[in-house]
Amino acid sequence: MRTMDRVREVTPPPLNPDDREMARLAQRCIMESLDHSRAAVITLTTDTGEHPVVGVPPAALKLIGQLLGAMSEGRTVVLMPTEQELTTVEVAHFLNVSRPFVIKEMESGRLPHRKVGTHRRIALEDLLAYARNMHAQQASALDRMADNARELGLNY
């Protein structure tokens, strides 16, 4: 099974408006409690009426709060281990570019990779760093274009 197929399997279905609101309220409560405490305890209510108490590290609770926030906004969330490696096709889909472009970026040294036999593999961490850099360059180019348009008196 390919990596992207496994990712799709764990992507939750869209939330209805009531569930979104519940996620938003839970996220707010979690984030507010993190501001005022160093330890976190969650009480769970089971179908049998039991109320087990579970200790949760603050870092994990912050992650849960961020996840709930994204869910309440209707954004899709994908959890993937940082040591995950992707194929050139998966990287191309992630970046929304062609596979030959990805290969050119790897061969020029701008996108770190390793070879497994004849196949290229890109670490997720390297891909995310590359994507951040690529978006920063795009934003910079757009800013320069806007500056040029202002200098020329063009109103967009």
C-alpha positions as semicolon CSV with decimal commas, in nm:
position;residue;x (nm);y (nm);z (nm)
1;M;0,000;0,000;0,000
2;R;0,140;0,343;-0,097
3;T;0,201;0,616;0,160
4;M;-0,066;0,847;0,024
5;D;-0,321;0,566;0,035
6;R;-0,247;0,510;0,406
7;V;-0,287;0,882;0,469
8;R;-0,628;0,888;0,304
9;E;-0,743;0,600;0,523
10;V;-0,694;0,801;0,843
11;T;-0,839;1,128;0,714
12;P;-1,166;1,182;0,902
13;P;-1,494;1,257;0,725
14;P;-1,617;1,618;0,722
15;L;-1,776;1,736;1,046
16;N;-2,134;1,855;1,069
17;P;-2,190;2,208;1,213
18;D;-2,267;2,077;1,564
19;D;-1,946;1,872;1,573
20;R;-1,745;2,172;1,446
21;E;-1,885;2,385;1,726
22;M;-1,806;2,112;1,980
23;A;-1,447;2,093;1,850
24;R;-1,416;2,474;1,867
25;L;-1,536;2,486;2,228
26;A;-1,311;2,195;2,330
27;Q;-1,013;2,363;2,164
28;R;-1,083;2,690;2,348
29;C;-1,109;2,511;2,683
30;I;-0,788;2,316;2,625
31;M;-0,587;2,621;2,517
32;E;-0,716;2,829;2,810
33;S;-0,627;2,554;3,057
34;L;-0,277;2,530;2,911
35;D;-0,225;2,899;2,985
36;H;-0,296;2,847;3,355
37;S;-0,139;2,511;3,441
38;R;0,164;2,293;3,390
39;A;-0,007;1,956;3,411
40;A;-0,327;1,837;3,253
41;V;-0,580;1,575;3,355
42;I;-0,879;1,475;3,145
43;T;-1,183;1,298;3,283
44;L;-1,347;1,064;3,036
45;T;-1,704;0,943;3,058
46;T;-1,758;0,597;2,914
47;D;-2,078;0,431;2,796
48;T;-2,094;0,245;3,126
49;G;-2,085;0,570;3,323
50;E;-1,730;0,527;3,449
51;H;-1,514;0,838;3,485
52;P;-1,150;0,739;3,446
53;V;-0,897;1,019;3,488
54;V;-0,615;1,035;3,234
55;G;-0,301;1,245;3,271
56;V;-0,187;1,411;2,949
57;P;0,148;1,583;2,893
58;P;0,100;1,955;2,814
59;A;0,275;1,918;2,475
60;A;0,029;1,644;2,374
61;L;-0,264;1,850;2,500
62;K;-0,145;2,147;2,293
63;L;-0,131;1,922;1,986
64;I;-0,484;1,799;2,057
65;G;-0,600;2,160;2,092
66;Q;-0,443;2,253;1,758
67;L;-0,603;1,949;1,596
68;L;-0,945;2,046;1,732
69;G;-0,896;2,402;1,609
70;A;-0,818;2,282;1,257
71;M;-1,117;2,046;1,264
72;S;-1,349;2,326;1,380
73;E;-1,237;2,532;1,077
74;G;-1,313;2,241;0,844
75;R;-0,948;2,194;0,747
76;T;-0,817;1,849;0,665
77;V;-0,545;1,728;0,900
78;V;-0,287;1,467;0,814
79;L;-0,059;1,313;1,075
80;M;0,257;1,158;0,939
81;P;0,584;1,058;1,105
82;T;0,862;1,308;1,031
83;E;1,097;1,029;0,928
84;Q;0,852;0,927;0,653
85;E;1,000;0,914;0,304
86;L;0,805;0,996;-0,010
87;T;0,841;0,903;-0,377
88;T;0,893;1,161;-0,651
89;V;0,530;1,120;-0,758
90;E;0,404;1,183;-0,404
91;V;0,631;1,489;-0,373
92;A;0,506;1,624;-0,706
93;H;0,144;1,587;-0,588
94;F;0,226;1,752;-0,255
95;L;0,394;2,051;-0,424
96;N;0,143;2,058;-0,711
97;V;0,422;2,044;-0,968
98;S;0,531;1,793;-1,230
99;R;0,747;1,491;-1,150
100;P;1,019;1,608;-1,397
101;F;1,035;1,939;-1,206
102;V;1,087;1,749;-0,879
103;I;1,367;1,545;-1,037
104;K;1,536;1,861;-1,170
105;E;1,519;2,016;-0,823
106;M;1,677;1,704;-0,673
107;E;1,951;1,685;-0,935
108;S;2,035;2,054;-0,886
109;G;2,075;1,995;-0,511
110;R;1,785;2,218;-0,405
111;L;1,576;1,924;-0,280
112;P;1,769;1,673;-0,068
113;H;1,703;1,306;-0,142
114;R;1,856;0,962;-0,126
115;K;1,854;0,673;-0,367
116;V;1,715;0,331;-0,288
117;G;1,841;0,126;-0,579
118;T;1,730;0,330;-0,878
119;H;1,447;0,504;-0,691
120;R;1,468;0,845;-0,527
121;R;1,323;0,902;-0,180
122;I;1,265;1,238;-0,015
123;A;1,239;1,275;0,363
124;L;0,922;1,450;0,477
125;E;1,124;1,698;0,685
126;D;1,330;1,793;0,379
127;L;1,016;1,830;0,169
128;L;0,849;2,057;0,424
129;A;1,161;2,276;0,449
130;Y;1,177;2,295;0,068
131;A;0,806;2,386;0,049
132;R;0,848;2,664;0,310
133;N;1,144;2,803;0,116
134;M;0,953;2,778;-0,214
135;H;0,653;2,965;-0,068
136;A;0,882;3,233;0,080
137;Q;1,041;3,286;-0,262
138;Q;0,698;3,310;-0,424
139;A;0,582;3,566;-0,167
140;S;0,899;3,769;-0,222
141;A;0,848;3,765;-0,600
142;L;0,486;3,878;-0,559
143;D;0,597;4,162;-0,331
144;R;0,852;4,276;-0,592
145;M;0,583;4,265;-0,862
146;A;0,349;4,473;-0,645
147;D;0,628;4,726;-0,580
148;N;0,698;4,747;-0,954
149;A;0,327;4,798;-1,027
150;R;0,309;5,081;-0,769
151;E;0,619;5,246;-0,918
152;L;0,460;5,235;-1,264
153;G;0,135;5,380;-1,131
154;L;-0,069;5,071;-1,211
155;N;-0,371;5,023;-0,988
156;Y;-0,463;4,659;-0,933
